[in-house]
């Protein structure tokens, strides 16, 4: 009866005034929701809001959300506490407590259970999979076989066909002098829930390592079956199963600056985001479709090296033997001749524009090509910053592919002798 009464008298408001750390957001069915201490706000696209009160006593607002069918689960970021949002009501459904050992974990739904991998708490990271049984309303450990991935938080995950793919997290490390540092996890793993086994997938290529190592704070968004990684300067998408890294080159950086929270509704292809307004000292609320926030200019790259058939922990030893063999057998070859010999294979690993840049470098070899000359080959409507970013990514991939065939650095970067401000690049000799 109270629910019917509150729905009958809910009010239509403009955008609510939000206070940082005193709200959380999610989407449910076709609507976006904002939960505050006493109120629930609902909107389709930000044009108008319906608001009503709730009687839940929330100790904090650090909740992530998971959608399954017509239900939305709200999970405390420290683990333990679970709310179910359905029929416009917020109901706590666990018989647990605030675990405080699963901060920055990767949470997901498989079958009728909620799962959580990794996370930080109680002075350490972890690499455990815990599960919440919706019937018993309790958490327990999901026991696994094989070598687990390293302990980590901020993991990037993907779940497809009963297989969990994970990687790209951050791990705590304490050296012999008890100095604390953090290490980026540049390896990818998979866990098959059918046989409960962990398997090593591969090591991230240096482009992903370069991107992920630059940023500590990042927003991880479930993006259909993939994961979208959003930082203040970069946006990239991971499809771990299919070994794809997708870079977005035309993002709206102004809206990502001072980003506080962001939610994506795949049914409407719409983002709801909040960002800090330094002038007002408050939060602004925005709604944008995917193209307006991310743009249409993307580049696809390989995410990690192919899976090895031997054990992951034998890799350093086998790599050493391989290097010694190559050094002994290899005769010194000119990089250009190696490239020409393997041109058909190399071309297949490049985009059309990357191959066009390679042809320019080959035609000028051994002389360098100046950056301004290469930048002039991009579309004139692109901003200077976009051209620089696109050229940097192209150079990174060209260097990686050429190095694979020449077994040495593919590109040499230098400064022009007559004008030190001008950068230039050439193929290695």
Secondary structure by P-SEA (a helix, b strand, c coil): caaaaaaaccccccccccccccccccccccbbbbbcccbbbbbccccbbbbbccccccccccccccccccbbbbbcccccbbbbbcccbbbbcccccccccccbbbbbbcccbbbbcccccccccccbbbbbccccccccccccccccccccccccccccccbbbbcbbbbbbbcccccccccccccccccccccbbbbbcccccaaaaaaaaaccbbbbbbcccbbbbbcccbbbbbccccbbbbbbccccccccccccbbbbbccccccccccccccccbbbbbbbccccccccbbbbbbcccccccccccaaaaaaaaaaaaaaaccccccaaaaaaaaaaaaaaaccaaaaaaaaaaaaaccbbbbaaaaaaaccccccaaaaaaaaaaaaaaaaaaaaaacccccbbbbccccccccccccccc
